[in-house]
Amino acid sequence: MLTTPQKPFARKEVTTLEALQKIYNQPLFDLIDQARRVYLQHWKNNEIQLCTLLSIKTGGCSEDCSYCAQSARYDTGLEKEKLLTTAEVMEAAQRAKATGSTRFCMGAAWKGVREGTQQFETVLQTIRTVSTLGMEICVTLGELTDEAARQLRAAGVTAYNHNLDTSAEFYPNIVTTHTYQNRLDTIQAAQRAGLSVCCGGIIGMGETVDDRLKMLAVLAQFDPPPESVPINCLVPIPGTPLEEQPPVDVLELVRLIATARVTFPTAKVRLSAGRQQVSREGQALCFYAGANSIFYGNKLLTTGNPESDADLQLLTDLGFTAQKPYSDVPKHL
């Protein structure tokens, strides 16, 4: 049974699993045509949002997420790194802006934020400094309290990333150290603080198509809906429980992106992790089906990403331009 999030996610019209199945299971070209019509209605400038993701604290996480190299429970060969200084992060942010990124995302391998600690105060100062560059700022720091969310927004954060990963039913197969409701609670805290929510999932972990659609059904209940919906393909990492998972079929990826575009007309649908394994032609089909955001740069938190020059060439070949940051990004001195 589909888990229903607690308030404030009470939208009057909720996309049901049955409705999503009907969209998803259309003949592929009919689905893509529908998604393309929705895309053109709401996104008229042929733009792609370029996002750069930086790990500001790497490894040593106490959680047991089966896909993640940063869990302290798995021997993946990843070297643990302490929290980066504000100067180190600012240097990376300036480089990201100079190469075309309009959104800078910072991730820390924590179970959650502990307000009042020196680490969190350092993160807040880093956010204040980076926000002077005028880019959108997204962070992913694990679980949030209402107070931590308010402090992040005051510092200059525009969006909080906290993926649902999969359906509520399949989630215990992937993570046991926190619950699905814990994730929903964090998303609610972010929204109550006035932060936009970046929330999506990972495919290729052994879940069914219905698990993927149930995840979208939960996202559709958010009020307001997610500002961006990242669709990640699992990157199997040696040493993790999912290291033997086969790659995702590109047409399944296209179907899910198209379904997400139909379901979330005004959201940025992000072609996220695993893009390195998708051909230029496959990526082009994803963009045609409604994806309009990518992570840009040679590395995500711990996994590879297509080379920046290759990305720029692909976007040029497809006639895309870089999306500008929102004009209401908070400015801090």
ROBALUM-94920 format. One record per residue: x, y, z of N, C-alpha, C in turn; residue in three letters; residue number from 1. Coordinates in steps of 0.2 Angstrom, whole numbers, plus 2048, in hexadecimal, padded with zeros to 3 digits. Layout:
BEGIN
NODE;X;Y;Z;X;Y;Z;X;Y;Z;ALA;NUM
...
//
This chain:
BEGIN
NODE;804;7FA;800;800;800;800;804;806;800;MET;1
NODE;802;80B;7FC;806;812;7FC;806;815;802;LEU;2
NODE;80C;817;804;80D;81B;80A;80A;822;809;THR;3
NODE;806;825;80D;803;82C;80C;807;830;811;THR;4
NODE;80B;835;80F;80E;83A;813;80A;83E;818;PRO;5
NODE;80C;840;81D;808;844;822;808;84B;81F;GLN;6
NODE;803;84F;822;803;856;820;80A;859;821;LYS;7
NODE;80C;85E;81D;808;862;819;808;860;812;PRO;8
NODE;808;85A;810;808;858;809;801;857;806;PHE;9
NODE;7FC;85A;809;7F5;859;807;7F3;85C;801;ALA;10
NODE;7F5;85A;7FB;7F2;85D;7F5;7EC;85A;7F3;ARG;11
NODE;7E7;85E;7F0;7E0;85C;7EF;7E0;857;7E9;LYS;12
NODE;7E5;857;7E4;7E5;852;7DF;7EB;84F;7DF;GLU;13
NODE;7EB;848;7E1;7F1;844;7E1;7F1;83F;7DC;VAL;14
NODE;7F7;83F;7D8;7F8;83A;7D3;7F9;833;7D6;THR;15
NODE;7F4;82E;7D4;7F4;828;7D7;7F9;823;7D4;THR;16
NODE;7FA;81D;7D7;7FF;818;7D3;7FB;816;7CD;LEU;17
NODE;7F5;815;7CD;7F1;813;7C7;7F2;818;7C1;GLU;18
NODE;7F1;81E;7C3;7F2;823;7BE;7F9;823;7BB;ALA;19
NODE;7FE;823;7BF;805;822;7BD;806;81C;7B9;LEU;20
NODE;804;817;7BB;804;811;7B7;802;812;7AF;GLN;21
NODE;7FC;815;7AF;7F9;816;7A9;7FD;81B;7A4;LYS;22
NODE;800;820;7A7;805;824;7A4;80B;820;7A2;ILE;23
NODE;80E;81D;7A6;815;819;7A5;814;814;7A0;TYR;24
NODE;80E;810;7A0;80E;80A;79C;80B;80B;795;ASN;25
NODE;80A;812;793;809;813;78C;80E;811;787;GLN;26
NODE;80C;810;781;812;80F;77C;817;814;77D;PRO;27
NODE;81D;813;77C;823;817;77E;822;81E;77A;LEU;28
NODE;821;81E;774;821;824;770;81B;828;772;PHE;29
NODE;815;825;774;810;829;776;811;82C;77D;ASP;30
NODE;815;829;781;817;82C;788;81C;831;787;LEU;31
NODE;821;830;782;825;836;781;822;83C;77E;ILE;32
NODE;81D;83B;77A;819;840;777;816;844;77C;ASP;33
NODE;812;841;780;80F;844;786;813;848;78A;GLN;34
NODE;819;845;78C;81E;849;790;821;84F;78D;ALA;35
NODE;822;84E;786;824;854;782;820;859;782;ARG;36
NODE;819;858;781;814;85D;781;814;861;788;ARG;37
NODE;814;85D;78D;814;860;794;81B;865;795;VAL;38
NODE;820;862;793;827;866;793;826;86C;78F;TYR;39
NODE;824;86C;789;824;872;785;81F;877;788;LEU;40
NODE;819;875;78B;815;879;78E;817;87E;794;GLN;41
NODE;81C;87B;798;81F;87E;79E;826;880;79D;HIS;42
NODE;82A;87E;799;831;87F;798;832;881;791;TRP;43
NODE;832;888;78F;832;88A;789;839;88C;786;LYS;44
NODE;83E;88D;78A;844;890;788;84A;88B;786;ASN;45
NODE;848;884;786;84D;87F;784;853;880;788;ASN;46
NODE;852;880;78F;858;881;794;859;87A;798;GLU;47
NODE;85F;879;79A;861;874;79E;864;877;7A5;ILE;48
NODE;862;875;7AA;865;877;7B1;86B;874;7B2;GLN;49
NODE;871;877;7B3;877;874;7B4;879;875;7BB;LEU;50
NODE;879;86F;7BF;87B;86F;7C6;881;86B;7C7;CYS;51
NODE;885;86E;7CC;88B;86B;7CE;88A;868;7D5;THR;52
NODE;88C;862;7D7;88B;85F;7DD;892;85E;7E0;LEU;53
NODE;893;860;7E6;899;85F;7EA;898;85C;7F0;LEU;54
NODE;89C;857;7F2;89C;854;7F8;8A1;858;7FD;SER;55
NODE;89D;85B;802;8A1;85F;807;8A3;85B;80D;ILE;56
NODE;8A1;855;80E;8A3;851;813;8A2;84A;811;LYS;57
NODE;8A7;846;810;8A7;840;80C;8A8;83A;811;THR;58
NODE;8A4;835;810;8A5;82E;814;8A4;82E;81B;GLY;59
NODE;8A4;828;81E;8A3;827;825;89C;828;827;GLY;60
NODE;897;827;823;890;828;825;88D;822;829;CYS;61
NODE;889;823;82E;887;81E;832;881;81A;82F;SER;62
NODE;87E;81D;829;878;819;826;87B;813;822;GLU;63
NODE;876;80F;820;877;809;81D;874;809;816;ASP;64
NODE;873;80F;813;870;80F;80C;874;80A;807;CYS;65
NODE;871;805;804;874;800;801;878;802;7FA;SER;66
NODE;876;808;7F8;879;80A;7F2;87F;80F;7F3;TYR;67
NODE;881;811;7F9;885;816;7FA;88C;814;7FC;CYS;68
NODE;891;817;7F9;898;816;7FB;89A;819;801;ALA;69
NODE;896;81E;803;898;822;809;896;81F;810;GLN;70
NODE;892;819;810;891;816;816;897;813;819;SER;71
NODE;898;814;820;89D;811;823;89D;80A;824;ALA;72
NODE;897;807;822;896;800;823;898;7FC;81D;ARG;73
NODE;89A;7FF;818;89D;7FB;812;8A4;7FD;810;TYR;74
NODE;8A8;7F8;80E;8AF;7F9;80C;8AF;7FA;804;ASP;75
NODE;8AF;801;803;8AE;803;7FC;8B5;806;7F9;THR;76
NODE;8BA;807;7FE;8C0;80A;7FC;8C0;812;7FC;GLY;77
NODE;8BA;814;7FE;8B9;81C;7FE;8BD;81F;804;LEU;78
NODE;8C1;824;803;8C4;827;809;8C0;82C;80C;GLU;79
NODE;8BF;82C;813;8BB;830;816;8BF;837;816;LYS;80
NODE;8BB;83C;815;8BE;843;815;8BA;848;81A;GLU;81
NODE;8BD;84C;81E;8BA;850;822;8B6;856;81F;LYS;82
NODE;8B2;85A;822;8AE;85F;81F;8B3;864;81C;LEU;83
NODE;8B1;866;816;8B5;86B;812;8B4;872;816;LEU;84
NODE;8B9;876;815;8B9;87D;818;8B5;881;813;THR;85
NODE;8B3;887;815;8AF;88B;811;8B3;88D;80B;THR;86
NODE;8BA;88F;80C;8BE;891;806;8BE;88B;801;ALA;87
NODE;8BF;885;803;8BF;87F;7FE;8B9;87F;7FA;GLU;88
NODE;8B3;87F;7FE;8AD;87F;7FA;8AC;885;7F6;VAL;89
NODE;8AD;88B;7F8;8AD;891;7F4;8B1;890;7EE;MET;90
NODE;8B7;88E;7EE;8BB;88D;7E8;8B7;888;7E3;GLU;91
NODE;8B4;883;7E5;8B1;87E;7E1;8AA;882;7DE;ALA;92
NODE;8A7;885;7E2;8A1;889;7E0;8A3;88E;7DA;ALA;93
NODE;8A8;892;7DB;8AA;897;7D6;8AC;893;7D0;GLN;94
NODE;8AF;88D;7D0;8B1;88A;7CA;8AB;887;7C7;ARG;95
NODE;8A6;885;7CB;89F;882;7C8;89C;888;7C4;ALA;96
NODE;89C;88E;7C7;898;893;7C4;89C;895;7BE;LYS;97
NODE;8A2;896;7BE;8A6;898;7B8;8A5;893;7B2;ALA;98
NODE;8A4;88D;7B3;8A3;888;7AE;89C;887;7AC;THR;99
NODE;897;88B;7AF;890;88B;7AD;88B;888;7B1;GLY;100
NODE;88D;886;7B7;888;883;7BC;884;889;7BF;SER;101
NODE;87D;888;7BF;879;88D;7C3;876;88B;7C9;THR;102
NODE;878;885;7CB;875;882;7D1;87B;87E;7D4;ARG;103
NODE;87D;880;7DB;882;87D;7DE;87F;878;7E4;PHE;104
NODE;881;872;7E4;87E;86D;7E9;883;86B;7ED;CYS;105
NODE;882;86B;7F4;887;868;7F8;884;863;7FD;MET;106
NODE;888;85D;7FD;886;857;801;88B;855;806;GLY;107
NODE;888;853;80C;88C;851;811;88A;84A;813;ALA;108
NODE;88E;845;815;88D;83F;817;88B;83E;81E;ALA;109
NODE;885;841;820;883;841;827;87C;83D;827;TRP;110
NODE;87B;83B;82D;874;838;82E;86F;83E;82E;LYS;111
NODE;871;843;831;86D;849;831;871;84F;834;GLY;112
NODE;86E;855;834;870;85B;836;870;85C;83E;VAL;113
NODE;875;85E;841;875;85F;848;876;867;849;ARG;114
NODE;870;86A;84A;871;872;84B;875;873;851;GLU;115
NODE;879;879;851;87D;87B;857;884;878;857;GLY;116
NODE;885;873;853;88C;870;852;890;875;84E;THR;117
NODE;897;874;84F;89C;878;84B;89B;876;844;GLN;118
NODE;89A;86F;842;89A;86D;83B;894;871;838;GLN;119
NODE;88E;871;83B;888;874;838;889;87C;837;PHE;120
NODE;88D;87F;83C;88E;886;83C;893;887;836;GLU;121
NODE;898;883;835;89C;884;82F;898;883;828;THR;122
NODE;894;87E;828;890;87D;822;88B;884;821;VAL;123
NODE;888;886;826;884;88D;825;889;892;823;LEU;124
NODE;88F;893;825;893;898;823;895;897;81C;GLN;125
NODE;896;891;81A;898;88F;813;892;891;80E;THR;126
NODE;88C;890;810;886;891;80C;886;899;80B;ILE;127
NODE;887;89D;811;886;8A4;810;88B;8A7;80B;ARG;128
NODE;891;8A4;80B;897;8A6;807;895;8A4;800;THR;129
NODE;893;89E;7FF;892;89C;7F8;88C;89F;7F5;VAL;130
NODE;887;8A1;7F9;881;8A4;7F6;882;8AB;7F3;SER;131
NODE;888;8AE;7F5;88A;8B5;7F2;88B;8B4;7EA;THR;132
NODE;88C;8AE;7E8;88E;8AD;7E1;887;8AD;7DC;LEU;133
NODE;881;8AD;7E0;87B;8AE;7DC;879;8A7;7D9;GLY;134
NODE;87B;8A2;7DA;879;89B;7D8;873;899;7DD;MET;135
NODE;86F;894;7DA;86B;891;7DF;86F;88C;7E3;GLU;136
NODE;86D;88B;7E9;871;887;7EE;86C;882;7F0;ILE;137
NODE;86F;87C;7EF;86B;876;7F2;870;872;7F6;CYS;138
NODE;86D;86F;7FC;871;86B;800;86E;865;802;VAL;139
NODE;872;85F;803;86F;859;805;873;857;80B;THR;140
NODE;870;857;811;874;856;817;871;851;81C;LEU;141
NODE;86C;84D;819;869;848;81D;862;84B;821;GLY;142
NODE;861;848;826;85A;84A;82A;85B;851;82C;GLU;143
NODE;855;854;82C;855;85B;82E;84F;85C;834;LEU;144
NODE;851;861;838;84B;863;83D;849;86A;83A;THR;145
NODE;843;86C;83D;840;872;83A;845;878;83B;ASP;146
NODE;849;878;841;84D;87D;843;853;87D;83E;GLU;147
NODE;856;877;83C;85B;877;838;859;879;831;ALA;148
NODE;853;877;82F;851;87A;828;850;881;828;ALA;149
NODE;84E;884;82D;84D;88C;82D;854;88F;82D;ARG;150
NODE;859;88C;830;860;88F;830;863;88E;829;GLN;151
NODE;862;889;826;864;888;81F;861;88D;81A;LEU;152
NODE;85B;88E;81B;857;893;817;85A;89A;818;ARG;153
NODE;85B;89C;81E;85D;8A2;820;864;8A3;81D;ALA;154
NODE;868;89E;81D;86F;89E;81B;870;89F;813;ALA;155
NODE;86A;89D;810;86A;89E;808;869;898;804;GLY;156
NODE;867;892;808;865;88C;804;85F;88E;800;VAL;157
NODE;85E;88C;7FA;858;88C;7F6;854;886;7F5;THR;158
NODE;858;880;7F6;855;87A;7F5;858;874;7F9;ALA;159
NODE;854;870;7FC;857;86A;800;856;864;7FC;TYR;160
NODE;85B;860;7FB;85A;859;7F8;85A;854;7FD;ASN;161
NODE;855;850;7FC;854;84A;801;84F;845;7FD;HIS;162
NODE;853;840;7F9;84F;83C;7F5;84B;837;7F9;ASN;163
NODE;846;834;7F6;842;82F;7F9;845;828;7F7;LEU;164
NODE;849;828;7F1;84C;822;7EF;848;81E;7EB;ASP;165
NODE;842;81B;7EE;83E;816;7EB;837;816;7EF;THR;166
NODE;834;811;7EE;82D;811;7F2;82E;80F;7F9;SER;167
NODE;829;811;7FD;829;80F;804;829;808;805;ALA;168
NODE;826;804;801;826;7FC;802;82D;7FA;801;GLU;169
NODE;831;7FC;7FC;838;7F9;7FA;83D;7FC;7FE;PHE;170
NODE;83C;802;801;841;806;805;845;802;80A;TYR;171
NODE;841;7FE;80E;845;7FA;813;84A;7F5;810;PRO;172
NODE;84A;7F3;80A;84F;7EF;806;855;7F3;805;ASN;173
NODE;855;7F9;805;85A;7FE;803;85D;801;809;ILE;174
NODE;859;803;80E;85C;806;814;858;804;81A;VAL;175
NODE;85C;803;820;858;800;826;85A;805;82C;THR;176
NODE;85E;80A;82B;860;80E;831;85C;814;831;THR;177
NODE;857;815;82D;852;81A;82E;84C;818;829;HIS;178
NODE;847;81B;82B;840;819;827;83E;81E;822;THR;179
NODE;83A;81C;81E;837;820;818;834;826;81B;TYR;180
NODE;830;825;821;82D;82B;824;832;830;827;GLN;181
NODE;838;82E;829;83D;832;82B;83F;837;825;ASN;182
NODE;83F;834;81F;841;838;819;83B;83D;818;ARG;183
NODE;835;83B;818;82F;83F;817;82F;845;81C;LEU;184
NODE;831;843;823;831;848;828;836;84E;826;ASP;185
NODE;83C;84C;823;841;851;822;83F;855;81C;THR;186
NODE;83B;852;817;839;856;811;833;85B;814;ILE;187
NODE;82F;859;819;82A;85E;81C;82E;863;81F;GLN;188
NODE;833;862;823;837;867;826;839;86C;822;ALA;189
NODE;83C;86A;81C;83F;86E;817;839;873;814;ALA;190
NODE;834;870;813;82E;874;810;82B;879;815;GLN;191
NODE;82B;877;81B;828;87B;820;82D;882;820;ARG;192
NODE;833;881;81F;838;886;820;838;88A;819;ALA;193
NODE;834;888;814;834;88C;80E;839;88A;809;GLY;194
NODE;83D;885;80A;842;882;805;83E;87E;800;LEU;195
NODE;841;87F;7FA;83F;87B;7F4;841;874;7F6;SER;196
NODE;83E;86F;7F3;840;868;7F4;842;865;7EE;VAL;197
NODE;848;862;7EE;84B;85E;7E8;84A;857;7EB;CYS;198
NODE;846;853;7E7;845;84C;7EA;843;847;7E4;CYS;199
NODE;846;842;7E4;845;83D;7DF;847;836;7E1;GLY;200
NODE;84A;832;7DD;84C;82B;7DF;851;828;7DB;GLY;201
NODE;853;822;7DC;858;81E;7D9;854;818;7D6;ILE;202
NODE;856;817;7CF;853;811;7CC;859;80C;7CB;ILE;203
NODE;857;805;7CB;85C;800;7C9;85F;7FD;7D0;GLY;204
NODE;85B;7FE;7D5;85D;7FA;7DB;85A;7F4;7DD;MET;205
NODE;856;7F1;7D8;852;7EB;7D9;84B;7EC;7DA;GLY;206
NODE;849;7F2;7D9;842;7F4;7DA;83E;7F3;7D4;GLU;207
NODE;837;7F3;7D5;833;7F2;7CF;831;7F8;7CC;THR;208
NODE;82E;7F8;7C6;82B;7FE;7C3;826;801;7C7;VAL;209
NODE;822;7FD;7CB;81D;800;7CF;820;804;7D5;ASP;210
NODE;826;801;7D7;829;805;7DD;82B;80C;7DA;ASP;211
NODE;82E;80C;7D4;830;813;7D2;82A;817;7D1;ARG;212
NODE;824;815;7CF;81E;819;7CE;81B;81B;7D5;LEU;213
NODE;81B;816;7DA;819;818;7E0;81D;81E;7E3;LYS;214
NODE;823;81E;7E2;828;823;7E4;825;82A;7E1;MET;215
NODE;824;82A;7DB;821;830;7D7;81A;832;7DA;LEU;216
NODE;816;82D;7DC;810;82E;7DF;810;832;7E6;ALA;217
NODE;815;830;7EA;816;833;7F0;819;83A;7EF;VAL;218
NODE;81D;83B;7EA;820;842;7E8;81A;846;7E6;LEU;219
NODE;815;843;7E3;810;847;7E0;80B;84A;7E6;ALA;220
NODE;80C;847;7EC;808;849;7F1;80B;84F;7F5;GLN;221
NODE;811;851;7F3;814;857;7F6;811;85D;7F5;PHE;222
NODE;810;862;7F9;80D;868;7F8;811;86E;7FB;ASP;223
NODE;815;871;7F7;815;871;7F0;819;86B;7ED;PRO;224
NODE;818;86A;7E7;81C;864;7E4;823;865;7E4;PRO;225
NODE;827;860;7E3;82F;861;7E3;831;866;7DD;PRO;226
NODE;835;86A;7DF;838;86F;7DA;83C;86C;7D5;GLU;227
NODE;840;866;7D7;843;862;7D2;843;85B;7D5;SER;228
NODE;843;857;7CF;842;84F;7D0;848;84C;7CD;VAL;229
NODE;84D;84A;7D1;853;847;7CE;851;83F;7CD;PRO;230
NODE;853;83D;7C7;852;836;7C6;859;833;7C5;ILE;231
NODE;85B;82F;7CA;862;82C;7CA;862;825;7C8;ASN;232
NODE;867;823;7C4;868;81C;7C3;86D;819;7C7;CYS;233
NODE;86C;813;7CA;871;811;7CF;878;810;7CB;LEU;234
NODE;87D;812;7CF;884;811;7CD;886;80C;7D2;VAL;235
NODE;887;805;7D0;889;800;7D4;890;801;7D7;PRO;236
NODE;891;801;7DD;897;803;7E0;89A;7FC;7E3;ILE;237
NODE;8A0;7FA;7E1;8A3;7F4;7E4;8A3;7F5;7EC;PRO;238
NODE;8A1;7F0;7F0;8A1;7F0;7F7;89B;7F2;7FA;GLY;239
NODE;896;7F4;7F6;88F;7F6;7F8;88B;7F0;7F7;THR;240
NODE;885;7EF;7FB;881;7E9;7F9;87E;7E9;7F2;PRO;241
NODE;87E;7EE;7EF;87B;7EF;7E8;880;7EF;7E2;LEU;242
NODE;886;7EC;7E4;88B;7ED;7DF;88A;7E8;7D9;GLU;243
NODE;886;7E3;7D9;885;7DF;7D4;87E;7E0;7D0;GLU;244
NODE;87B;7E6;7D1;875;7E8;7CE;876;7E9;7C6;GLN;245
NODE;872;7E7;7C2;873;7E8;7BB;871;7EF;7B9;PRO;246
NODE;874;7F2;7B3;872;7F9;7B2;86B;7FA;7B0;PRO;247
NODE;868;800;7B0;861;801;7AF;861;802;7A7;VAL;248
NODE;85C;7FF;7A4;85A;7FF;79D;858;807;79C;ASP;249
NODE;85B;80A;797;85A;811;795;853;812;794;VAL;250
NODE;850;80E;791;849;80F;78F;844;80F;795;LEU;251
NODE;846;80C;79B;843;80C;7A1;844;813;7A4;GLU;252
NODE;84A;815;7A3;84C;81C;7A6;848;821;7A2;LEU;253
NODE;848;821;79C;844;826;798;83C;826;79A;VAL;254
NODE;83A;820;79B;833;81F;79D;831;823;7A4;ARG;255
NODE;836;822;7A8;835;825;7AF;836;82C;7AE;LEU;256
NODE;83B;82F;7AB;83B;836;7AA;835;839;7A7;ILE;257
NODE;833;836;7A1;82D;838;79E;827;838;7A3;ALA;258
NODE;826;833;7A7;821;833;7AC;821;838;7B1;THR;259
NODE;827;839;7B3;829;83F;7B8;827;846;7B5;ALA;260
NODE;829;847;7AF;827;84D;7AB;820;84E;7AB;ARG;261
NODE;81C;849;7A9;815;84A;7A9;812;84B;7B0;VAL;262
NODE;815;848;7B5;812;848;7BC;814;84F;7BF;THR;263
NODE;81A;852;7BD;81C;858;7C0;81E;85D;7BB;PHE;264
NODE;819;860;7B8;81A;864;7B2;81F;86A;7B3;PRO;265
NODE;81F;86D;7B9;823;873;7BA;82A;871;7BE;THR;266
NODE;82B;86B;7C0;831;869;7C3;837;868;7BE;ALA;267
NODE;83D;869;7C1;843;867;7BD;844;860;7BE;LYS;268
NODE;843;85C;7B9;845;855;7B9;84C;854;7B7;VAL;269
NODE;850;851;7BC;857;851;7BC;859;84A;7BA;ARG;270
NODE;85D;84A;7B4;861;844;7B3;867;844;7B7;LEU;271
NODE;867;83F;7BC;86C;840;7C1;871;83A;7C1;SER;272
NODE;873;837;7C6;878;832;7C7;877;82D;7C2;ALA;273
NODE;87C;82A;7BF;87C;824;7BA;87C;827;7B3;GLY;274
NODE;87C;82D;7B2;87C;830;7AB;882;82E;7A7;ARG;275
NODE;888;82D;7AB;88E;82B;7A7;88D;824;7A3;GLN;276
NODE;888;820;7A6;887;81A;7A2;882;81A;79D;GLN;277
NODE;87F;820;79B;87A;821;796;87D;825;790;VAL;278
NODE;87C;822;78A;87F;825;784;87C;82C;783;SER;279
NODE;87F;82F;77E;87D;836;77C;876;835;779;ARG;280
NODE;875;830;776;86E;82F;773;869;82E;778;GLU;281
NODE;86B;82A;77D;866;829;783;865;82F;787;GLY;282
NODE;86A;833;788;869;839;78B;864;83E;787;GLN;283
NODE;866;83E;781;861;843;77D;85A;841;77D;ALA;284
NODE;859;83A;77D;852;838;77E;84F;83A;785;LEU;285
NODE;853;839;78A;851;83C;790;84F;843;790;CYS;286
NODE;853;847;78D;851;84E;78D;84B;84F;789;PHE;287
NODE;84A;84C;783;844;84D;77F;83E;84B;783;TYR;288
NODE;83F;846;788;839;843;78C;838;848;792;ALA;289
NODE;83C;84D;793;83A;852;798;83F;853;79D;GLY;290
NODE;845;850;79D;84A;852;7A2;84D;858;7A0;ALA;291
NODE;84E;85D;7A5;851;863;7A4;856;866;7A9;ASN;292
NODE;859;861;7AC;85E;863;7B1;863;85D;7B1;SER;293
NODE;869;85F;7B2;86F;85A;7B3;874;85C;7B8;ILE;294
NODE;877;857;7BB;87D;858;7BF;883;859;7BA;PHE;295
NODE;886;85E;7BB;88C;860;7B6;892;861;7BA;TYR;296
NODE;897;85D;7B7;89E;85D;7BA;8A0;856;7BA;GLY;297
NODE;8A6;855;7BB;8A9;84E;7BA;8A8;849;7C0;ASN;298
NODE;8A5;84B;7C5;8A4;847;7CB;89E;849;7CF;LYS;299
NODE;89A;844;7D1;894;845;7D6;897;845;7DD;LEU;300
NODE;893;842;7E2;896;842;7E9;89C;83D;7E9;LEU;301
NODE;89B;837;7E6;8A1;832;7E6;8A1;82F;7E0;THR;302
NODE;89D;830;7DB;89D;82C;7D5;89E;831;7CF;THR;303
NODE;8A0;82E;7C9;8A2;831;7C3;89C;834;7C0;GLY;304
NODE;89E;839;7BC;899;83D;7B8;89C;83E;7B1;ASN;305
NODE;898;83F;7AC;89B;841;7A5;89F;847;7A6;PRO;306
NODE;8A4;848;7A2;8A9;84D;7A1;8A5;854;7A0;GLU;307
NODE;8A7;859;7A3;8A3;85F;7A1;8A3;861;79A;SER;308
NODE;8A9;861;797;8A9;863;790;8A4;85E;78B;ASP;309
NODE;8A4;858;78D;89F;854;789;898;856;78B;ALA;310
NODE;897;858;791;890;85A;792;88E;860;78E;ASP;311
NODE;893;865;78E;891;86B;78B;891;86A;783;LEU;312
NODE;895;865;781;894;864;779;88D;861;778;GLN;313
NODE;88B;85C;77C;885;859;77B;87F;85E;77B;LEU;314
NODE;87F;862;780;87A;867;781;87A;86C;77B;LEU;315
NODE;880;86E;779;880;872;773;87E;86F;76D;THR;316
NODE;87F;868;76C;87D;864;766;875;864;766;ASP;317
NODE;872;864;76C;86B;863;76D;867;86A;76D;LEU;318
NODE;86B;86F;76D;868;876;76D;866;879;773;GLY;319
NODE;869;876;779;867;879;77F;86B;87E;782;PHE;320
NODE;869;882;786;86D;887;78A;86C;886;791;THR;321
NODE;871;889;795;870;888;79C;86B;88D;79F;ALA;322
NODE;867;88A;7A4;862;88D;7A7;865;892;7AC;GLN;323
NODE;862;898;7AD;865;89D;7B2;862;89B;7B9;LYS;324
NODE;865;89D;7BE;863;89C;7C5;85C;8A0;7C6;PRO;325
NODE;858;89E;7CA;852;8A1;7CC;854;8A8;7CE;TYR;326
NODE;850;8AD;7CD;851;8B4;7CE;850;8B6;7D6;SER;327
NODE;84D;8B1;7D9;84B;8B2;7E0;850;8AF;7E5;ASP;328
NODE;856;8AD;7E2;85B;8AA;7E7;85D;8AF;7EC;VAL;329
NODE;85D;8AD;7F2;85F;8B2;7F7;866;8B4;7F7;PRO;330
NODE;867;8BA;7F8;86E;8BD;7F8;870;8BF;7FF;LYS;331
NODE;876;8BD;801;879;8BE;807;880;8C1;807;HIS;332
NODE;881;8C6;80B;887;8C9;80B;88C;8C5;80F;LEU;333
//
